[in-house]
Amino acid sequence: MALTKATYMLFKGRLVRDKTMKVVRKSIRRSHKVIYLFADGIAARTQPPPVLPEGPAHKLAANYYYDRDGRREVKPATVLAGPNLAFTLGSGQQSGETAISSEKKPPTPGSIWHWD
């Protein structure tokens, strides 16, 4: 049987692959297991369609985008505590101070250490 160029390349590629597999087997020090022997651990090729609950986009009437747009739900931040707000206790009574008298200033740097 005469070797054609295609069969020679296939044969040559197989030799290279077998040599690399021998190196891989020696490096991992165990034999390679064919994954198709353990078909129970493999996911099926055809998956059942997902069962999702219907949401607001499934309505036939009054299904406007501005009703479902999450960006419209964003509101400015509400101030919970500040220098002009009075704190209330858990029972609804106001604390002794009606407002915070001292404002917190940003930290100022101290002396600089020159290492040169």
Secondary structure, 3 states (H helix, E strand, C coil): CCCCHHHHHHHHHHHHHHHHHHHHHHHHCCCCCCHHHHHHHCCCCCCCCCCCCCCHHHCCCCCCHHHHCHHHHCCCCCCCCCCCCCCECCCCCECCCCCCCCCCCCCCCCCCCCCC
